[in-house]
Amino acid sequence: MSPEEVEAQVRTFFDEFVEAFRSFDGKTIARRYLTPYLAFHTAESTQVFLSADETASYFQRIVDEYYAKGCRACRYKDTSVSALGSECAIGTVTWELLAEDRSVISAWRESYNLCLVEGRFMVFASTDHAA
């Protein structure tokens, strides 16, 4: 796969993630993640999920918290993609959580280690960019 094709597929991954997020359903979001999945938040807060159910429960807790704070959608911007050979990539985006009126509730930068599985990118690790 060419670098351009990798970049296009990574953008498709993020577009599909935005659609999955709108469901506010942890299982729907977790379908984009492999197990084990490593979530690196900060040096003091790293989590490893060993099953799809654990990953789904994690995302359900997260989207429930976001929803309680008024979040109704998300979007991404400032995308950066680095191909790692023909089957892996790192995709980095700035996420914005949006209220009903599309105002930004919060934002952060995050990188995703992705690999191709059955023709689509899936996450095996993510890293929040700590401030």
Order of alpha helices (4+ residues) and beta strands (2+ residues): alpha-alpha-beta-beta-alpha-beta-beta-beta-beta
